[in-house]
Amino acid sequence: MEKGWKEVLLTRDEVRATMARDILTNEGIPAVVLNQKDSTYNSFGDLAVYVPEASEEKALDLIKDLKD
């Protein structure tokens, strides 16, 4: 990921990652999901949600209930 972005959620659940991104963007925080799943075996790997560094604390508070 580019400099200035922080990981706020790491999960294997695509629905959870999408929910986190939607919650954050609805609150005005830019968020991206980075899919790190193996393309051959879709069951291996994680999805990471990233936000700008300045929004990390607020983002973590907003999605605290989605953490594994």
PERA-V211582 format. One record per backbone hydrogen bond with DSSP energy under -0.5 kcal/mol. CO is the residue of the C=O (numbers start at 1). NH is the residue of the N-H. E is the energy in kcal/mol with one decimal. If there is no record, write none. Layout:
co->[CO CO]
nh->[NH NH]
e->[E E]
This chain:
co->[2 4 6 9 11 12 13 14 15 16 17 18 19 20 21 22 23 24 24 25 28 30 32 32 33 34 34 40 41 44 46 47 48 48 49 49 50 51 52 53 55 56 57 58 59 61 63 63 64]
nh->[5 53 51 49 47 14 17 18 19 20 21 22 23 24 25 26 27 27 29 28 30 52 34 50 35 36 48 42 44 38 36 11 34 50 8 9 32 6 55 56 59 60 61 62 63 64 66 67 67]
e->[-1.1 -3.5 -2.3 -2.8 -3.6 -0.7 -2.1 -2.3 -2.6 -2.4 -2.3 -2.5 -2.7 -2.5 -2.7 -2.2 -1.0 -0.6 -2.8 -1.5 -0.6 -0.6 -0.5 -2.8 -0.7 -0.7 -2.5 -0.6 -2.4 -2.4 -2.8 -2.5 -3.5 -0.5 -3.0 -1.2 -2.1 -3.2 -2.1 -1.3 -2.6 -2.7 -1.9 -2.2 -2.0 -0.8 -2.1 -0.5 -0.8]
